[in-house]
Amino acid sequence: VTEEAPTRWNGWGDARRTFDFHGRADALWAFLEEALAHPARATPAEELARLSLPELRLGDGELDALRGLVGAEHVRVDAAARAAHALGRSYRDLLRLRAGEPGRAVPDAVLRPGDHDGVQAILGWAHEREVAVVPFGSGSSVVGGVEALAGPHRAAVSVDLRRLSRLLDFDPISRVATFEAGVEGPALEAALESRGHLLGHHPQSFEHSTLGGWIAARGAGQKSNRYGTMAERLVGARLATPVGEWIIEPHPHSAAGPDLTQVIAGSEGALGVITEATVSVHALPERRRFAAFLFRDFPAGAAAVRTLVQAELPLTTVRLSDADETYFYGALRKVLRPGPDRTGPVLRTLGLRRPCALLLVLEGEGAAIDAAYGRTLYLGTRAGGLFVGTGPARSWHAGRFDSPYLRDPMMDQGFGVDTLETATRWSNVEALHARVREAIEGAFTARGERVLVLAHVSHAYPDGASLYFTFVFGRDREDPEGQWRAAKDAASDAIRAGGGTISHHHGVGLDHRRWMDEEVGDVGLRALRGLKAAVDPKGILNPGKLLG
Ligand SMILES: Cc1cc2nc3c(=O)[nH]c(=O)nc-3n(C[C@H](O)[C@H](O)[C@H](O)COP(=O)(O)OP(=O)(O)OC[C@H]3O[C@@H](n4cnc5c(N)ncnc54)[C@H](O)[C@@H]3O)c2cc1C
């Protein structure tokens, strides 16, 4: 809830925008009822006015001091601001917000500093008084990263960074740009586009997430194949910490000790507040081309993706859905836009009973893209793919920020949907895919419930790939959090036991800590905790997240 953009305090995105059901919402609910053997039922969210928020733990004098630091209009203690900054946007967060029960996670004040000095002043004040500070970008974390916990401290403030949104420096010769870290996706790309460039970091949350949040969560966008993950794009940074300013100079490469940008990428607000970041940018692509293939099964599709990526083609997006995901999105399209089934019979004749769809997008300099396109079609076909035109990839690209708007109406109807992700080497992709699927299915079967588990590869590297799982289910009315927890724990255990990382791009937050500890190991954790103690001796920065 901000003056700039009316975002939903208990759901996704722009409050003026909704999912386009093409007038067929009822048909969609009927489809899910049948697939999940679970009747739809109205489960509306609580009104903001009925939310019971905890008493403020900051006194008038303290609030006045904060007003002196950032300006009276930028210190908010009203219910709308506190509720909107209590939690992130994970399924679990929405369960709690929609039930009107944010629990302990409500900040005592929401502060909106306007520059680095304002952030540094807040940290100095909070360090002295031992008040917890939760850095807040746009709050799109899906791992509990912005849950406004005070930890051992007596109060918590949420520091909303979205007023820090200026382009500070642009060097077209070196192709680097320095932005304030609270800039959101569309404003950042608009500033670069008007100068003939782009960053190309486009997470599905692009429209409502910030540069600082992308770095702090070590995210990966939907075009990471060509434009890289956020960590790869970070060249330098300026941070405010409880012990003072921390500057990481932006050199093209440096051997002056370990690369500290890579310590900041993934720091999740626990090591400082990123106020400025220098990133490498690309020239705007001259040409964009699309292609889609169908494969007989997931292993065949995965082998094709590996071949395409190892051929180092300028693919921005490589998205391979498994058979269930391909089927589900096909069925959804037919429910929302019914019409004669022209493709089904043809595919069956070709022996593609449960095909896996691969969507590809290429971007770059015109002649290079045209040449690479031919090679892409050749390699895709040689790997056993059936080329099915450009339409599927083109329409995915056009609607790629829309699907998050479906989650809130699904929750209104008593359905649930959550996602989780990992990465592993090519040699382990199929085994891990099967193992995590089974774990999620097993968690629901054990409760006598049905679940749809869908998966895709969406970030591919020469040595391996991410696996992204979506699971759709009928919501348990009595204990929805317990239902979710059982599936999440089973999947996380399966990921670790199966040799995957606990997160490819969502981060650690609260939800993945147990598994991160095991992944990073004792010595790694000691090193990170030592760093935390050095820059945040009283542990006021984002208590409970990342390092506990
Ligand atoms: C619908 C949906 C789709 C998503 N799709 C993707 C995706 O495709 N790829 C992907 O990588 N992620 C995705 N995410 C997760 C989320 O959007 C990312 O983690 C994003 O990078 C968070 O940005 P934010 O500005 O909202 O940060 P927040 O959620 O506000 O914060 C995230 C973490 O970073 C810290 N933080 C924020 N700003 C700063 C700062 N300036 N300095 C220090 N710490 C800071 C916070 O304390 C918190 O720990 C998705 C989330 C949703 C809800």
The ligand as a MOL file (V3000), in Angstrom:
LIG
                    3D

  0  0  0     0  0            999 V3000
M  V30 BEGIN CTAB
M  V30 COUNTS 53 58 0 0 0
M  V30 BEGIN ATOM
M  V30 1 C 5.0050 -14.0220 -8.1330 0
M  V30 2 C 6.4580 -14.0890 -7.8180 0
M  V30 3 C 7.3540 -14.4510 -8.8050 0
M  V30 4 C 8.7210 -14.5090 -8.5200 0
M  V30 5 N 9.5880 -14.8410 -9.5280 0
M  V30 6 C 10.9260 -14.8280 -9.2990 0
M  V30 7 C 11.8410 -15.1100 -10.3530 0
M  V30 8 O 11.4600 -15.3680 -11.4930 0
M  V30 9 N 13.1710 -15.0560 -10.0680 0
M  V30 10 C 13.6360 -14.7380 -8.8220 0
M  V30 11 O 14.8520 -14.6770 -8.6260 0
M  V30 12 N 12.7730 -14.4950 -7.7960 0
M  V30 13 C 11.4430 -14.5180 -7.9950 0
M  V30 14 N 10.5700 -14.2460 -6.9730 0
M  V30 15 C 11.0800 -13.9640 -5.6240 0
M  V30 16 C 11.3350 -12.4540 -5.3600 0
M  V30 17 O 10.6040 -11.6580 -6.2440 0
M  V30 18 C 12.7990 -12.1610 -5.4830 0
M  V30 19 O 13.4830 -12.7570 -4.3950 0
M  V30 20 C 13.1620 -10.6750 -5.5470 0
M  V30 21 O 14.5330 -10.5810 -5.8460 0
M  V30 22 C 12.8680 -9.9220 -4.2870 0
M  V30 23 O 12.9380 -8.5360 -4.5700 0
M  V30 24 P 12.2260 -7.4640 -3.6280 0
M  V30 25 O 12.6930 -6.1140 -4.0600 0
M  V30 26 O 10.7780 -7.6770 -3.5890 0
M  V30 27 O 12.8920 -7.8110 -2.2370 0
M  V30 28 P 12.1890 -8.1040 -0.8570 0
M  V30 29 O 11.2460 -9.2130 -0.9840 0
M  V30 30 O 11.6970 -6.8430 -0.2780 0
M  V30 31 O 13.4660 -8.5980 -0.0240 0
M  V30 32 C 14.0980 -9.8160 -0.3220 0
M  V30 33 C 15.2940 -9.9910 0.6270 0
M  V30 34 O 16.2730 -9.0160 0.3440 0
M  V30 35 C 16.4610 -8.1150 1.4280 0
M  V30 36 N 16.5940 -6.7920 0.8160 0
M  V30 37 C 15.7230 -6.1580 -0.0090 0
M  V30 38 N 16.2420 -5.0060 -0.4320 0
M  V30 39 C 17.4720 -4.9010 0.1350 0
M  V30 40 C 18.5080 -3.9410 0.0820 0
M  V30 41 N 18.4150 -2.8350 -0.6550 0
M  V30 42 N 19.6290 -4.1620 0.8120 0
M  V30 43 C 19.7790 -5.2770 1.5560 0
M  V30 44 N 18.8300 -6.2240 1.6370 0
M  V30 45 C 17.6970 -6.0330 0.9280 0
M  V30 46 C 15.2520 -8.2850 2.3150 0
M  V30 47 O 15.5310 -8.0040 3.6660 0
M  V30 48 C 14.9220 -9.7570 2.0940 0
M  V30 49 O 15.7590 -10.5640 2.8830 0
M  V30 50 C 9.1920 -14.2010 -7.2240 0
M  V30 51 C 8.2710 -13.8370 -6.2320 0
M  V30 52 C 6.9280 -13.7800 -6.5260 0
M  V30 53 C 5.9730 -13.3720 -5.4390 0
M  V30 END ATOM
M  V30 BEGIN BOND
M  V30 1 1 1 2
M  V30 2 1 2 3
M  V30 3 2 2 52
M  V30 4 2 3 4
M  V30 5 1 4 5
M  V30 6 1 4 50
M  V30 7 2 5 6
M  V30 8 1 6 7
M  V30 9 1 6 13
M  V30 10 2 7 8
M  V30 11 1 7 9
M  V30 12 1 9 10
M  V30 13 2 10 11
M  V30 14 1 10 12
M  V30 15 2 12 13
M  V30 16 1 13 14
M  V30 17 1 14 15
M  V30 18 1 14 50
M  V30 19 1 15 16
M  V30 20 1 16 17
M  V30 21 1 16 18
M  V30 22 1 18 19
M  V30 23 1 18 20
M  V30 24 1 20 21
M  V30 25 1 20 22
M  V30 26 1 22 23
M  V30 27 1 23 24
M  V30 28 2 24 25
M  V30 29 1 24 26
M  V30 30 1 24 27
M  V30 31 1 27 28
M  V30 32 2 28 29
M  V30 33 1 28 30
M  V30 34 1 28 31
M  V30 35 1 31 32
M  V30 36 1 32 33
M  V30 37 1 33 34
M  V30 38 1 33 48
M  V30 39 1 34 35
M  V30 40 1 35 36
M  V30 41 1 35 46
M  V30 42 1 36 37
M  V30 43 1 36 45
M  V30 44 2 37 38
M  V30 45 1 38 39
M  V30 46 1 39 40
M  V30 47 2 39 45
M  V30 48 1 40 41
M  V30 49 2 40 42
M  V30 50 1 42 43
M  V30 51 2 43 44
M  V30 52 1 44 45
M  V30 53 1 46 47
M  V30 54 1 46 48
M  V30 55 1 48 49
M  V30 56 2 50 51
M  V30 57 1 51 52
M  V30 58 1 52 53
M  V30 END BOND
M  V30 END CTAB
M  END
